[in-house]
Amino acid sequence: MQKLLVSSIFLYATIFPIAGTAMLSAATPELFSITAPVAQSWELILINAANPVPADYPLEFVTLSNGNKVDKRIYPSLQLMFDTARAEGIFPRVNSGYRSHSEQQELYDERINMYLSQGSTLEQARDLTSGWVAFPGTSEHEIAIAVDIGGDWVNSTSDEVYVWFANNAHKFGFILRYPEGKSHITGINYEPWHYRYVGDVATEIYEAGITLEEYLLR
């Protein structure tokens, strides 16, 4: 079998501001004003701007062939998904898996600095960044059950990979975490490359056309 080629829910009554960041959007607090039962399984833990990574969250990794890491519990499904894609003529790669807190901080700071260099104020830079890079401590990459995927650019483009994953990832327990038109709920802009493992409920979420937030608030 070819190995991968790689380059708690806490719903608060109101959203709390993270130090040094802007609010995600006008619609976001409305979502988090709804309470929901605490998720009982690790697959359904909600990580977003209002629900940071628990301080005691346990991590056990599988290291992919380029050094990227994923939670060992999602690896069998991830490998099967990649093997199936390749058998159907689509050749994906994992561009990003687990990120440490410091790595997430570095990505966040880089995006802030990019906007500052383009003439944005610090407040504007923070607001723009929040839609693309999660504030450190609030990224799913920090719990190793999300991956950013793309094409290998030898046999498949990223757009080809995105189409295949959009139609098939749910069969393997993964969902498109940040769908188009849902940023007012997730707080993150459309990311066709970001897939999150949720297990058996993936097909239900996919068929309903909803986000993890919406599923958990049912």
C-alpha positions as CSV (number, residue, x, y, z in Angstrom):
1,M,0.0,0.0,0.0
2,Q,1.4,3.4,-1.0
3,K,1.9,5.7,1.9
4,L,0.7,9.2,2.0
5,L,2.7,11.8,0.1
6,V,2.8,14.8,2.2
7,S,5.1,18.1,1.3
8,S,-15.1,18.6,24.9
9,I,-17.1,21.0,22.6
10,F,-17.5,24.1,24.7
11,L,-20.4,26.3,23.4
12,Y,-20.5,29.4,25.6
13,A,-23.6,31.5,26.2
14,T,-21.7,34.4,24.5
15,I,-18.6,34.6,22.4
16,F,-15.6,35.8,24.3
17,P,-13.0,38.1,22.7
18,I,-9.5,36.6,22.5
19,A,-6.8,39.1,23.6
20,G,-5.5,41.1,20.7
21,T,-8.0,39.9,18.1
22,A,-11.0,41.4,16.4
23,M,-14.5,39.9,16.5
24,L,-14.9,37.5,13.6
25,S,-18.1,38.9,12.1
26,A,-21.4,40.5,13.1
27,A,-23.2,37.2,12.8
28,T,-20.8,35.1,14.8
29,P,-22.0,36.0,18.3
30,E,-25.6,34.9,17.3
31,L,-24.4,31.4,16.7
32,F,-22.5,31.1,20.0
33,S,-25.5,32.4,21.9
34,I,-27.1,29.0,21.4
35,T,-26.2,26.3,23.9
36,A,-25.7,22.6,23.0
37,P,-24.9,19.4,24.8
38,V,-21.3,18.7,25.4
39,A,-19.8,16.4,22.8
40,Q,-19.0,13.0,24.2
41,S,-16.6,11.8,21.5
42,W,-13.2,13.1,20.4
43,E,-14.4,13.1,16.8
44,L,-16.9,15.9,17.5
45,I,-14.9,18.2,19.6
46,L,-15.5,21.8,18.4
47,I,-12.5,24.0,18.0
48,N,-13.0,27.6,16.8
49,A,-12.6,31.2,18.0
50,A,-15.0,30.6,21.0
51,N,-13.9,27.1,21.8
52,P,-10.1,26.8,22.2
53,V,-8.1,23.7,22.4
54,P,-8.3,22.2,25.9
55,A,-5.1,22.6,27.9
56,D,-5.0,18.9,28.7
57,Y,-5.9,17.6,25.2
58,P,-4.0,14.3,24.6
59,L,-2.0,13.9,21.4
60,E,-0.7,10.7,19.8
61,F,0.7,11.0,16.3
62,V,1.4,9.1,13.2
63,T,4.2,10.7,11.2
64,L,3.7,10.9,7.5
65,S,6.4,10.4,5.0
66,N,7.4,14.1,4.8
67,G,7.3,14.6,8.6
68,N,3.8,16.0,8.9
69,K,1.9,14.4,11.7
70,V,-1.8,13.4,12.3
71,D,-3.7,11.9,15.1
72,K,-3.1,8.2,15.0
73,R,-6.9,7.6,15.3
74,I,-7.6,9.3,11.9
75,Y,-4.7,7.8,10.0
76,P,-6.4,4.6,8.8
77,S,-9.3,6.5,7.3
78,L,-7.0,9.1,5.9
79,Q,-4.8,6.4,4.2
80,L,-7.8,4.6,2.8
81,M,-9.2,7.9,1.4
82,F,-5.9,8.6,-0.3
83,D,-5.6,5.1,-1.6
84,T,-9.1,5.3,-3.1
85,A,-8.5,8.6,-4.7
86,R,-5.3,7.3,-6.3
87,A,-7.1,4.2,-7.6
88,E,-9.6,6.6,-9.3
89,G,-6.8,8.7,-10.9
90,I,-6.6,11.5,-8.4
91,F,-3.3,12.1,-6.6
92,P,-3.6,14.2,-3.5
93,R,-1.0,15.2,-1.0
94,V,-1.2,16.5,2.6
95,N,0.2,19.9,2.7
96,S,-0.3,20.5,6.5
97,G,-1.3,18.3,9.4
98,Y,-0.6,18.9,13.0
99,R,0.7,22.3,14.1
100,S,2.1,23.2,17.4
101,H,0.9,26.3,19.2
102,S,4.2,28.1,18.2
103,E,3.8,27.1,14.6
104,Q,0.2,28.4,14.5
105,Q,1.5,31.6,16.1
106,E,4.1,31.9,13.4
107,L,1.5,31.5,10.6
108,Y,-0.8,34.0,12.3
109,D,2.0,36.6,12.7
110,E,3.1,36.1,9.1
111,R,-0.4,36.9,7.8
112,I,-0.7,39.9,10.1
113,N,2.7,41.2,8.8
114,M,1.6,40.6,5.2
115,Y,-1.5,42.9,5.7
116,L,0.6,45.5,7.5
117,S,3.1,45.6,4.7
118,Q,0.2,46.2,2.3
119,G,-0.9,49.3,4.3
120,S,-3.5,47.9,6.6
121,T,-3.7,49.2,10.2
122,L,-3.1,46.7,12.9
123,E,-6.8,46.4,13.6
124,Q,-7.6,45.9,9.9
125,A,-4.8,43.3,9.7
126,R,-6.2,41.4,12.7
127,D,-9.7,41.4,11.2
128,L,-8.5,40.2,7.8
129,T,-6.3,37.6,9.3
130,S,-9.1,36.1,11.4
131,G,-10.9,34.9,8.3
132,W,-7.9,32.9,7.1
133,V,-5.7,31.9,10.0
134,A,-7.1,30.8,13.3
135,F,-5.7,32.6,16.4
136,P,-3.2,30.3,18.1
137,G,-5.0,28.0,20.5
138,T,-8.1,27.9,18.4
139,S,-7.0,25.9,15.3
140,E,-8.1,22.3,14.5
141,H,-4.6,21.7,13.3
142,E,-3.4,21.9,16.9
143,I,-5.4,18.7,17.8
144,A,-4.1,16.9,14.7
145,I,-7.5,15.8,13.3
146,A,-7.6,18.2,10.3
147,V,-5.5,18.2,7.2
148,D,-4.9,20.7,4.4
149,I,-4.8,18.8,1.1
150,G,-3.8,19.7,-2.5
151,G,-2.7,18.1,-5.7
152,D,0.7,16.6,-6.3
153,W,1.0,18.8,-9.4
154,V,2.5,15.9,-11.3
155,N,-0.6,13.8,-11.9
156,S,-3.3,16.0,-10.4
157,T,-3.9,19.7,-9.8
158,S,-5.3,21.0,-6.5
159,D,-8.6,21.9,-8.2
160,E,-9.0,18.3,-9.4
161,V,-8.3,17.1,-5.8
162,Y,-10.7,19.6,-4.3
163,V,-13.5,18.3,-6.6
164,W,-12.9,14.7,-5.7
165,F,-12.7,15.4,-2.0
166,A,-15.8,17.5,-2.0
167,N,-17.7,14.6,-3.4
168,N,-16.1,11.7,-1.6
169,A,-14.4,12.7,1.7
170,H,-17.5,12.1,3.7
171,K,-17.4,8.4,2.8
172,F,-14.2,8.2,4.9
173,G,-15.4,10.2,7.9
174,F,-14.1,13.7,6.7
175,I,-16.0,16.9,6.1
176,L,-15.1,20.1,4.3
177,R,-14.8,22.1,7.5
178,Y,-15.1,25.6,6.0
179,P,-17.7,25.5,3.2
180,E,-18.5,28.4,0.9
181,G,-21.1,30.8,2.3
182,K,-20.7,29.6,5.9
183,S,-18.0,32.0,7.2
184,H,-20.6,33.8,9.3
185,I,-21.0,30.5,11.2
186,T,-17.5,29.1,11.2
187,G,-15.6,32.4,11.4
188,I,-13.3,31.2,8.6
189,N,-13.5,31.9,4.9
190,Y,-14.1,29.2,2.3
191,E,-11.2,26.7,2.3
192,P,-11.6,23.9,-0.2
193,W,-8.4,22.3,1.1
194,H,-9.2,22.0,4.8
195,Y,-10.8,18.6,5.8
196,R,-11.7,17.6,9.3
197,Y,-12.3,14.1,10.7
198,V,-15.7,13.7,12.4
199,G,-16.2,9.9,12.0
200,D,-19.6,8.3,11.3
201,V,-21.6,11.5,11.2
202,A,-19.7,12.8,8.1
203,T,-22.2,11.7,5.6
204,E,-25.1,13.2,7.6
205,I,-23.3,16.5,7.7
206,Y,-22.5,16.3,4.0
207,E,-26.0,15.4,2.9
208,A,-27.5,18.2,5.0
209,G,-25.1,20.8,3.7
210,I,-24.3,22.1,7.2
211,T,-21.2,22.9,9.2
212,L,-20.0,21.1,12.3
213,E,-21.3,24.0,14.4
214,E,-24.8,23.6,12.9
215,Y,-24.7,19.8,13.4
216,L,-23.8,20.1,17.1
217,L,-26.5,22.7,17.7
218,R,-29.3,20.5,16.3
